[in-house]
């Protein structure tokens, strides 16, 4: 019979988005405060706090950019309700830093520090996620200053504020502590699929013990 075996015509299904999110075709610039001026001779990346050897580990910009480079394809979900899907990010895996500067065995959380004292707290297992990356590139091009050059953290499975722009280092912690936005009313965990946007939504165990 004519047409037998032909697939039915159907509209392309929209991509799955976390609740409350809308698809964003471009990449808006969103941040609080001024864009820092990059001074390569003064820049360094630090891993400190509860390190396994008790020492602070530092990389100059030249040393950091010489670390193993990898690419991942990952989404970005902003708490302001836009989602950017399937972006290609390039940079240094968070697990590379964990290997080079291991945390002490009892570390449970990481505080990610950025310019101007901005910070974001993450559970160690979130920080070590498969697609988590200290990004230096997007789509093969260096990040612009407005988008976080020279380094921003990408944590695709959490809201984007959990991955600060202009990262300068990480602090290993034996107990949780709220970061900049978490102290100002944002959810301590920030899972977009559970729509964990604000601190008033937190359940027992979601935040640091008082």
NULO-957283 format. One record per residue: x, y, z of N, C-alpha, C, O, CB in turn; residue in three letters. Coordinates in pm, whole numbers, padded with zeros to 5 digits, always signed. Glycine has a CB too. Example, Ala and Ser with C-alpha at 12.3 -4.5 7.8 and 13.67 -1.06 7.14 Angstrom:
! NULO-957283
+01319-00569+00780+01230-00450+00780+01320-00330+00780+01424-00332+00846+01131-00447+00905ALA;+01285-00225+00708+01367-00106+00714+01290+00003+00787+01341+00114+00804+01408-00060+00572SER;
! end
This chain:
! NULO-957283
+00085-00119+00000+00000+00000+00000+00088+00124+00000+00190+00130+00070-00096+00001+00123UNK;+00048+00223-00080+00129+00343-00094+00145+00410+00042+00049+00427+00117+00066+00440-00195UNK;+00268+00449+00072+00298+00520+00197+00320+00427+00314+00351+00473+00424+00186+00615+00230UNK;+00304+00296+00293+00320+00204+00404+00465+00206+00452+00557+00204+00371+00279+00062+00362UNK;+00483+00209+00581+00616+00211+00639+00677+00349+00654+00785+00363+00710+00706+00128+00558UNK;+00608+00452+00603+00660+00588+00616+00630+00640+00757+00519+00622+00807+00598+00681+00509UNK;+00726+00705+00820+00702+00760+00953+00598+00871+00947+00591+00946+00850+00832+00812+01016UNK;+00519+00879+01050+00420+00985+01058+00489+01119+01074+00591+01130+01143+00322+00961+01175UNK;+00434+01221+01011+00488+01356+01025+00446+01412+01160+00327+01412+01192+00440+01448+00909UNK;+00539+01459+01236+00507+01517+01366+00600+01634+01392+00713+01637+01344+00519+01411+01480UNK;+00552+01728+01467+00633+01845+01499+00747+01805+01592+00733+01714+01675+00547+01956+01563UNK;+00858+01874+01577+00974+01847+01663+00940+01883+01807+00889+01991+01836+01099+01926+01615UNK;+00969+01789+01897+00938+01813+02037+01035+01916+02095+01155+01910+02067+00943+01682+02117UNK;+00985+02008+02176+01074+02107+02237+01169+02040+02336+01133+01937+02395+00992+02216+02308UNK;+01287+02095+02357+01381+02035+02451+01328+02041+02593+01253+02132+02629+01517+02104+02443UNK;+01368+01944+02673+01325+01940+02812+01399+02050+02890+01521+02061+02883+01352+01800+02875UNK;+01323+02128+02963+01380+02235+03045+01339+02216+03190+01232+02161+03216+01336+02374+02993UNK;+01420+02260+03283+01377+02258+03423+01252+02343+03441+01227+02432+03361+01490+02307+03516UNK;+01174+02316+03545+01050+02391+03565+01076+02541+03577+01170+02584+03644+00977+02340+03689UNK;+00989+02620+03512+00999+02765+03521+01101+02828+03430+01116+02950+03431+01030+02802+03658UNK;+01173+02748+03349+01278+02800+03261+01225+02820+03120+01130+02755+03079+01398+02707+03260UNK;+01290+02912+03044+01258+02935+02904+01387+02922+02822+01496+02952+02871+01191+03074+02883UNK;+01373+02879+02700+01490+02859+02613+01546+02993+02568+01472+03081+02523+01453+02773+02491UNK;+01677+03008+02581+01746+03131+02542+01837+03100+02425+01920+03009+02433+01828+03191+02662UNK;+01821+03174+02316+01903+03148+02197+02041+03214+02207+02140+03156+02164+01831+03198+02072UNK;+02047+03334+02263+02175+03401+02280+02234+03372+02418+02194+03278+02486+02160+03552+02259UNK;+02329+03454+02457+02393+03439+02589+02394+03575+02657+02488+03652+02638+02537+03382+02577UNK;+02291+03605+02737+02286+03736+02803+02401+03753+02902+02453+03656+02957+02153+03753+02875UNK;+02439+03877+02924+02539+03909+03025+02466+03943+03154+02388+04039+03159+02632+04027+02979UNK;+02490+03867+03257+02428+03892+03388+02535+03883+03496+02599+03779+03512+02311+03791+03416UNK;+02553+03988+03569+02641+03984+03686+02615+04107+03772+02551+04203+03729+02791+03978+03644UNK;+02667+04100+03894+02650+04208+03989+02785+04278+04006+02886+04212+04033+02596+04155+04126UNK;+02788+04409+03992+02913+04482+04010+02991+04497+03880+02946+04451+03775+02998+04414+04113UNK;+03108+04560+03887+03187+04588+03767+03261+04465+03715+03277+04365+03787+03287+04698+03795UNK;+03306+04474+03592+03390+04369+03533+03535+04394+03576+03587+04502+03551+03377+04367+03376UNK;+03600+04297+03640+03736+04321+03688+03835+04331+03573+03816+04272+03467+03779+04210+03783UNK;+03941+04406+03596+04048+04418+03497+04145+04302+03517+04191+04278+03629+04122+04556+03509UNK;+04176+04232+03411+04265+04118+03418+04410+04163+03409+04450+04230+03314+04234+04018+03305UNK;+04488+04126+03512+04632+04155+03515+04706+04022+03525+04722+03969+03635+04670+04251+03635UNK;+04752+03967+03413+04809+03832+03414+04927+03816+03508+04945+03709+03565+04852+03795+03276UNK;+05006+03921+03525+05124+03909+03612+05086+03897+03758+05166+03851+03840+05215+04029+03593UNK;+04964+03939+03794+04919+03931+03933+04821+03816+03958+04791+03783+04072+04853+04061+03973UNK;+04774+03756+03852+04669+03655+03865+04728+03522+03911+04834+03480+03864+04596+03637+03731UNK;+04659+03458+04004+04694+03321+04040+04567+03249+04084+04472+03310+04132+04802+03319+04152UNK;+04568+03118+04066+04459+03032+04109+04507+02956+04232+04616+02899+04231+04413+02934+03995UNK;+04426+02956+04338+04468+02895+04465+04374+02783+04505+04253+02792+04485+04473+03001+04575UNK;+04429+02677+04561+04353+02573+04630+04405+02569+04772+04523+02540+04795+04366+02431+04558UNK;+04319+02599+04868+04365+02614+05006+04258+02562+05101+04160+02501+05057+04400+02762+05038UNK;+04275+02588+05229+04182+02534+05328+04228+02397+05373+04347+02376+05398+04039+02528+05272UNK;+04134+02303+05383+04164+02169+05434+04218+02079+05322+04153+01984+05280+04037+02106+05496UNK;+04338+02112+05275+04404+02028+05175+04461+01905+05243+04485+01905+05364+04515+02106+05100UNK;+04484+01801+05166+04534+01676+05222+04671+01693+05286+04701+01629+05387+04540+01569+05115UNK;+04756+01778+05228+04891+01798+05281+04903+01922+05369+05011+01953+05420+04989+01808+05166UNK;+04793+01993+05389+04794+02112+05473+04854+02234+05409+04867+02338+05473+04867+02083+05597UNK;+04892+02224+05282+04958+02335+05213+04861+02406+05118+04759+02350+05079+05080+02286+05136UNK;+04896+02529+05083+04823+02602+04980+04889+02574+04845+05012+02577+04834+04819+02755+05010UNK;+04808+02548+04745+04860+02519+04611+04822+02634+04518+04708+02679+04518+04804+02383+04557UNK;+04918+02682+04440+04896+02800+04356+04945+02774+04214+05044+02704+04192+04966+02923+04415UNK;+04873+02833+04118+04912+02829+03978+04908+02971+03922+04810+03043+03942+04819+02733+03896UNK;+05011+03010+03854+05006+03137+03780+04912+03119+03662+04867+03009+03632+05149+03181+03732UNK;+04882+03229+03594+04794+03218+03477+04858+03130+03370+04790+03049+03307+04763+03357+03419UNK;+04986+03144+03350+05056+03061+03251+05050+02914+03291+05028+02827+03207+05203+03106+03236UNK;+05070+02886+03419+05065+02747+03467+04924+02690+03458+04906+02574+03422+05117+02738+03611UNK;+04825+02771+03492+04687+02722+03489+04645+02689+03347+04583+02585+03323+04591+02824+03550UNK;+04678+02775+03252+04638+02750+03114+04716+02635+03051+04679+02585+02944+04656+02876+03031UNK;+04825+02592+03116+04901+02477+03067+04847+02344+03121+04893+02238+03079+05047+02493+03105UNK;+04750+02350+03213+04690+02226+03265+04610+02157+03155+04571+02222+03058+04599+02257+03389UNK;+04586+02027+03168+04513+01953+03064+04380+02020+03028+04299+02052+03114+04487+01809+03109UNK;+04362+02040+02899+04243+02109+02845+04144+02007+02794+04182+01911+02726+04283+02209+02732UNK;+04019+02028+02826+03915+01937+02777+03792+02017+02740+03777+02132+02780+03879+01831+02883UNK;+03703+01956+02663+03577+02021+02627+03460+01935+02674+03469+01813+02675+03569+02047+02475UNK;+03353+02001+02711+03228+01933+02744+03114+02008+02677+03123+02129+02655+03208+01924+02900UNK;+03009+01938+02646+02886+01999+02598+02786+01995+02711+02749+01888+02760+02831+01926+02470UNK;+02742+02111+02754+02659+02117+02873+02565+02236+02867+02592+02335+02799+02746+02125+02999UNK;+02455+02225+02939+02355+02331+02945+02389+02431+03055+02472+02404+03142+02216+02272+02969UNK;+02325+02546+03048+02337+02647+03154+02196+02695+03189+02120+02738+03102+02428+02767+03108UNK;+02162+02687+03317+02031+02727+03364+02049+02843+03463+02103+02825+03572+01955+02608+03431UNK;+02003+02960+03425+02016+03078+03510+01891+03091+03598+01780+03065+03553+02036+03206+03425UNK;+01912+03133+03721+01799+03148+03813+01704+03258+03767+01590+03263+03813+01850+03179+03953UNK;+01749+03346+03678+01661+03448+03621+01567+03390+03515+01493+03463+03449+01743+03561+03560UNK;+01570+03257+03500+01473+03178+03424+01505+03158+03277+01418+03116+03201+01340+03242+03434UNK;+01629+03186+03234+01665+03145+03098+01757+03024+03103+01836+03008+03196+01733+03261+03023UNK;+01745+02940+03002+01830+02823+02987+01895+02824+02850+01829+02848+02749+01749+02692+03008UNK;+02024+02798+02847+02101+02789+02724+02145+02644+02710+02215+02592+02798+02225+02889+02723UNK;+02105+02578+02602+02127+02435+02588+02240+02402+02492+02260+02470+02391+02000+02368+02543UNK;+02312+02296+02525+02410+02239+02433+02529+02325+02400+02581+02318+02289+02344+02205+02309UNK;+02574+02406+02495+02692+02489+02471+02819+02404+02485+02825+02311+02566+02696+02609+02569UNK;+02919+02437+02406+03048+02369+02417+03142+02455+02502+03170+02570+02468+03110+02341+02277UNK;+03189+02398+02610+03279+02468+02702+03416+02402+02697+03426+02280+02685+03223+02467+02847UNK;+03520+02480+02708+03655+02427+02713+03729+02481+02834+03710+02597+02873+03731+02461+02586UNK;+03813+02399+02893+03889+02444+03009+03946+02329+03089+03978+02223+03034+03802+02530+03097UNK;+03958+02349+03219+04023+02254+03309+03916+02188+03396+03840+02256+03465+04131+02324+03397UNK;+03911+02057+03394+03812+01987+03476+03836+02014+03625+03950+02027+03670+03817+01834+03448UNK;+03728+02023+03699+03743+02038+03845+03816+01919+03905+03889+01934+04003+03604+02054+03912UNK;+03797+01802+03847+03865+01683+03899+04017+01691+03880+04092+01628+03954+03811+01557+03832UNK;+04062+01767+03780+04207+01787+03764+04264+01860+03885+04370+01824+03935+04236+01867+03634UNK;+04194+01964+03931+04240+02035+04050+04231+01946+04173+04321+01949+04258+04157+02163+04071UNK;+04126+01867+04184+04113+01774+04297+04227+01673+04298+04272+01633+04405+03979+01701+04291UNK;+04274+01633+04181+04385+01538+04174+04519+01605+04208+04602+01546+04277+04393+01475+04033UNK;+04538+01728+04159+04665+01797+04181+04678+01854+04322+04788+01861+04377+04681+01909+04080UNK;+04565+01893+04379+04564+01948+04515+04452+01879+04592+04346+01938+04612+04545+02104+04515UNK;+04474+01754+04635+04365+01677+04695+04315+01739+04826+04392+01797+04902+04411+01534+04720UNK;+04185+01726+04850+04130+01769+04979+04158+01665+05087+04184+01548+05057+03980+01795+04967UNK;+04151+01707+05211+04160+01613+05322+04042+01517+05314+03938+01550+05257+04162+01688+05458UNK;+04056+01398+05371+03950+01297+05358+03815+01339+05415+03711+01291+05370+03993+01172+05425UNK;+03815+01428+05513+03689+01466+05577+03627+01594+05518+03533+01649+05576+03711+01485+05724UNK;+03679+01641+05405+03620+01759+05340+03484+01723+05282+03468+01620+05216+03714+01813+05228UNK;+03387+01808+05307+03250+01786+05259+03205+01890+05157+03114+01864+05078+03155+01784+05375UNK;+03269+02008+05159+03222+02118+05075+03341+02197+05019+03453+02189+05070+03129+02212+05156UNK;+03313+02271+04915+03411+02360+04854+03350+02499+04845+03234+02515+04804+03456+02307+04713UNK;+03428+02601+04882+03387+02739+04856+03468+02786+04736+03591+02784+04737+03411+02832+04983UNK;+03398+02828+04634+03463+02880+04514+03472+03031+04528+03371+03099+04544+03385+02840+04384UNK;+03595+03084+04523+03618+03227+04542+03645+03295+04409+03714+03240+04323+03735+03251+04639UNK;+03590+03415+04393+03606+03492+04269+03647+03634+04304+03660+03670+04421+03475+03490+04185UNK;+03666+03714+04201+03706+03854+04220+03606+03928+04309+03488+03892+04316+03719+03925+04084UNK;+03655+04031+04376+03574+04119+04461+03511+04045+04579+03413+04093+04637+03465+04184+04378UNK;+03566+03930+04615+03514+03857+04731+03390+03776+04705+03330+03724+04800+03488+03951+04838UNK;+03347+03763+04580+03231+03679+04551+03266+03533+04578+03380+03491+04561+03184+03698+04405UNK;+03166+03458+04620+03190+03319+04655+03063+03237+04633+02953+03291+04630+03238+03306+04800UNK;+03081+03107+04619+02968+03015+04608+03008+02882+04668+03114+02828+04638+02923+02998+04460UNK;+02921+02829+04754+02950+02702+04820+02888+02587+04744+02778+02598+04690+02900+02704+04965UNK;+02961+02474+04741+02917+02354+04671+02950+02232+04756+03054+02228+04822+02982+02343+04531UNK;+02863+02134+04752+02900+02004+04808+03014+01946+04723+03019+01968+04602+02777+01907+04812UNK;+03104+01873+04786+03221+01821+04715+03178+01734+04597+03244+01734+04493+03311+01742+04811UNK;+03068+01659+04612+03024+01573+04503+02968+01655+04387+02977+01612+04272+02920+01474+04553UNK;+02909+01771+04415+02863+01859+04307+02982+01921+04234+02984+01929+04112+02770+01969+04361UNK;+03081+01965+04312+03201+02025+04253+03274+01927+04163+03332+01966+04062+03294+02074+04363UNK;+03270+01799+04199+03342+01696+04124+03256+01633+04014+03291+01527+03963+03391+01587+04217UNK;+03145+01697+03978+03055+01642+03877+03124+01616+03744+03225+01679+03711+02940+01735+03855UNK;+03069+01522+03669+03132+01474+03545+03158+01586+03445+03259+01583+03375+03045+01368+03481UNK;+03068+01684+03437+03083+01791+03338+03124+01924+03401+03115+02028+03335+02953+01809+03262UNK;+03168+01922+03525+03208+02047+03591+03346+02089+03542+03438+02007+03532+03208+02031+03745UNK;+03359+02217+03511+03477+02264+03439+03509+02407+03479+03420+02490+03492+03455+02254+03288UNK;+03638+02434+03499+03683+02573+03506+03702+02619+03362+03805+02594+03300+03817+02588+03592UNK;+03600+02685+03310+03596+02717+03168+03681+02840+03136+03679+02941+03206+03452+02741+03122UNK;+03755+02827+03028+03830+02939+02970+03780+02974+02831+03806+03083+02781+03980+02905+02965UNK;+03705+02881+02769+03657+02897+02633+03509+02857+02622+03458+02777+02700+03742+02814+02535UNK;+03443+02915+02523+03311+02868+02481+03310+02863+02329+03350+02958+02262+03196+02962+02536UNK;+03264+02751+02276+03261+02729+02130+03397+02754+02067+03406+02807+01957+03156+02820+02065UNK;+03503+02715+02138+03638+02728+02085+03700+02864+02096+03815+02882+02058+03638+02688+01946UNK;+03626+02962+02146+03676+03098+02159+03697+03133+02306+03622+03089+02392+03580+03199+02094UNK;+03801+03213+02334+03822+03259+02470+03698+03331+02522+03631+03402+02447+03945+03352+02478UNK;+03668+03311+02649+03559+03387+02710+03587+03536+02701+03703+03578+02706+03539+03344+02856UNK;+03484+03613+02688+03500+03758+02697+03507+03798+02844+03469+03720+02932+03383+03833+02625UNK;+03555+03918+02870+03562+03966+03008+03424+03967+03073+03411+03932+03190+03623+04107+03012UNK;+03322+04007+02998+03186+04014+03052+03131+03877+03088+03044+03865+03174+03093+04081+02953UNK;+03182+03774+03024+03134+03639+03052+03230+03560+03142+03215+03439+03157+03114+03564+02922UNK;+03328+03629+03202+03406+03563+03305+03552+03540+03278+03620+03477+03360+03347+03438+03333UNK;+03606+03588+03165+03748+03570+03137+03832+03623+03254+03802+03731+03307+03787+03642+03006UNK;+03936+03550+03296+03995+03435+03228+03937+03299+03266+03957+03202+03193+04139+03433+03255UNK;+03865+03290+03379+03813+03159+03423+03677+03177+03489+03659+03265+03573+03912+03091+03522UNK;+03582+03094+03449+03456+03085+03521+03426+02937+03547+03472+02850+03473+03339+03153+03440UNK;+03351+02910+03649+03316+02773+03681+03183+02736+03615+03087+02813+03620+03307+02752+03834UNK;+03179+02619+03552+03057+02566+03493+03013+02444+03575+03086+02345+03584+03078+02530+03343UNK;+02894+02453+03633+02834+02341+03708+02697+02316+03645+02597+02368+03695+02823+02373+03866UNK;+02691+02240+03537+02570+02236+03454+02444+02187+03525+02334+02225+03489+02595+02149+03336UNK;+02460+02101+03627+02343+02043+03691+02284+02131+03801+02185+02094+03865+02379+01908+03748UNK;+02345+02248+03825+02293+02344+03922+02267+02478+03854+02313+02500+03741+02393+02361+04041UNK;+02194+02567+03921+02173+02701+03867+02308+02769+03847+02404+02742+03919+02082+02785+03960UNK;+02314+02857+03750+02442+02914+03705+02511+03000+03810+02632+03019+03801+02420+02994+03581UNK;+02439+03054+03909+02510+03136+04009+02606+03049+04092+02697+03101+04156+02409+03207+04103UNK;+02585+02918+04090+02676+02828+04161+02812+02818+04092+02908+02767+04149+02614+02690+04173UNK;+02819+02868+03969+02945+02871+03895+02987+03015+03871+02951+03072+03768+02933+02795+03761UNK;+03060+03077+03963+03093+03219+03950+03182+03250+03830+03256+03165+03781+03161+03267+04076UNK;+03173+03373+03785+03269+03427+03688+03396+03470+03762+03395+03485+03884+03208+03547+03609UNK;+03504+03488+03687+03629+03547+03737+03682+03473+03861+03721+03534+03961+03608+03694+03771UNK;+03683+03340+03851+03725+03257+03965+03873+03274+03993+03954+03284+03901+03693+03108+03939UNK;+03906+03277+04121+04046+03289+04163+04093+03174+04250+04212+03163+04278+04065+03418+04238UNK;+04002+03086+04293+04048+02973+04372+03936+02900+04442+03819+02938+04433+04147+03020+04473UNK;+03975+02793+04513+03879+02714+04588+03931+02692+04730+04051+02681+04753+03852+02579+04518UNK;+03838+02685+04821+03869+02657+04962+03801+02528+05001+03678+02516+04991+03823+02775+05055UNK;+03879+02430+05047+03820+02305+05095+03769+02326+05237+03836+02386+05321+03925+02189+05090UNK;+03648+02274+05264+03585+02298+05393+03536+02166+05453+03491+02076+05382+03469+02399+05379UNK;+03545+02158+05585+03496+02040+05657+03351+02055+05702+03293+01962+05758+03584+02014+05778UNK;+03294+02170+05677+03153+02196+05707+03102+02299+05608+03179+02377+05552+03133+02246+05854UNK;+02972+02299+05585+02913+02389+05488+02911+02533+05541+02901+02556+05662+02771+02344+05452UNK;+02919+02626+05449+02912+02768+05480+02853+02837+05358+02891+02807+05245+03054+02828+05518UNK;+02760+02929+05379+02693+02993+05265+02788+03089+05193+02871+03156+05253+02568+03068+05313UNK;+02771+03094+05059+02846+03187+04977+02774+03321+04966+02680+03349+05040+02870+03129+04840UNK;+02820+03403+04872+02770+03540+04857+02619+03544+04834+02547+03610+04909+02841+03611+04742UNK;+02571+03476+04730+02428+03481+04699+02346+03398+04795+02230+03428+04822+02404+03434+04556UNK;+02406+03293+04848+02333+03211+04944+02306+03287+05074+02206+03263+05141+02412+03083+04975UNK;+02395+03379+05108+02373+03464+05225+02267+03571+05198+02218+03635+05292+02504+03531+05268UNK;+02233+03591+05072+02141+03698+05034+02008+03644+04981+01940+03709+04902+02205+03787+04928UNK;+01972+03525+05025+01838+03475+05000+01823+03369+04894+01712+03324+04867+01754+03585+04964UNK;+01936+03326+04832+01926+03220+04733+01946+03084+04799+02011+03071+04903+02029+03242+04620UNK;+01889+02983+04735+01889+02848+04791+02031+02796+04808+02119+02823+04726+01809+02753+04701UNK;+02054+02721+04914+02189+02674+04942+02236+02568+04844+02357+02552+04825+02195+02618+05082UNK;+02144+02494+04781+02183+02385+04691+02168+02423+04544+02259+02400+04465+02100+02262+04720UNK;+02054+02481+04506+02039+02535+04371+02019+02434+04260+02075+02449+04152+02156+02613+04338UNK;+01938+02330+04285+01907+02232+04181+01793+02285+04094+01682+02301+04145+01871+02094+04244UNK;+01816+02313+03965+01709+02369+03881+01595+02271+03856+01481+02314+03836+01767+02413+03748UNK;+01623+02141+03857+01517+02043+03831+01423+02031+03950+01309+01984+03936+01579+01906+03799UNK;+01469+02072+04066+01382+02078+04184+01338+02222+04213+01273+02250+04314+01454+02019+04308UNK;+01375+02312+04122+01344+02455+04130+01380+02513+04267+01300+02580+04332+01195+02478+04102UNK;+01504+02485+04308+01554+02535+04436+01615+02675+04415+01737+02689+04406+01660+02436+04498UNK;+01529+02775+04407+01574+02910+04377+01609+02991+04503+01711+03059+04506+01467+02983+04298UNK;+01525+02984+04605+01536+03077+04718+01547+03003+04851+01502+02890+04866+01416+03171+04720UNK;+01609+03070+04947+01636+03006+05076+01508+02967+05150+01510+02872+05228+01719+03098+05162UNK;+01397+03039+05127+01275+03003+05199+01220+02867+05156+01134+02809+05222+01169+03111+05177UNK;+01272+02815+05042+01230+02684+04996+01312+02571+05059+01280+02454+05038+01242+02677+04846UNK;+01413+02604+05134+01502+02502+05188+01430+02412+05288+01345+02456+05366+01622+02567+05255UNK;+01466+02285+05282+01416+02184+05375+01527+02151+05473+01643+02182+05448+01368+02056+05300UNK;+01492+02089+05587+01596+02050+05684+01707+01969+05618+01681+01872+05547+01534+01969+05798UNK;+01830+02011+05642+01945+01946+05583+01996+02009+05456+02104+01975+05409+01913+01806+05556UNK;+01919+02103+05398+01964+02169+05275+02072+02274+05299+02154+02301+05212+01847+02234+05206UNK;+02072+02333+05419+02165+02441+05447+02257+02409+05563+02240+02305+05628+02090+02569+05477UNK;+02354+02496+05590+02446+02474+05702+02371+02473+05835+02269+02540+05851+02554+02583+05704UNK;+02423+02397+05928+02366+02397+06061+02397+02531+06129+02507+02583+06118+02422+02279+06145UNK;+02299+02584+06197+02318+02714+06263+02396+02696+06392+02422+02793+06463+02181+02781+06293UNK;
! end
